[in-house]
Amino acid sequence: MRVEIIGRCSSKYILLLRLYCGMCVAATLSGAVALWLAGFRAAAYAAAGICGAVCCAGIVLPLSFGRISYLRSGGCLRVERGFLIRRAVIISRSDVRCSEIRGGPLQRRLGLCTVVFFTGSGKVTLRGVETGDGRLLDRFMTRDGSIA
């Protein structure tokens, strides 16, 4: 019996990225204003440029992470990521040496985690996964292989 389960990056994780970029923009913009008022015009322009770059990252990063998806099917896991250029990684259960579930305090509070699979050819990272789905993926790829 072939079971397919499709998952995506959590919307909470995308919101967390947007909040982080927003805080960076606010800090950089306030620094630029302080430099402008202190009379350091060139440094204020540089800080404003950094602020613009962080704003762009705040738009592109959530779009990019919103495109991460995974598909569990049979004994394989297919991970797709990328905003403009889509890349797919296929991992078979036999290739996974070990896995790790990571999460900082804020991620744990929101019920999110990062799942890292260590294979012979490198590591594959899934960010912004719900904690229950992360544990299920870990069990599916490393231990008994059952999905239920």
Buried (B, 14 or more C-beta within 10 A) or exposed (E): EEEEBEBBBBEBBBEBBBEBBEEBBEEBBEBBEEBBEEEBEEBBEEBBEBBEEBBEBBEEBBEBBBBBBBBBEEEBBBBBBEBEEEEEBEBEBEBBEEBEBEBEEEBEEBEBBBBBBBBEEEEBBBBBBBBEBBBBBBBBBBEEEEEE
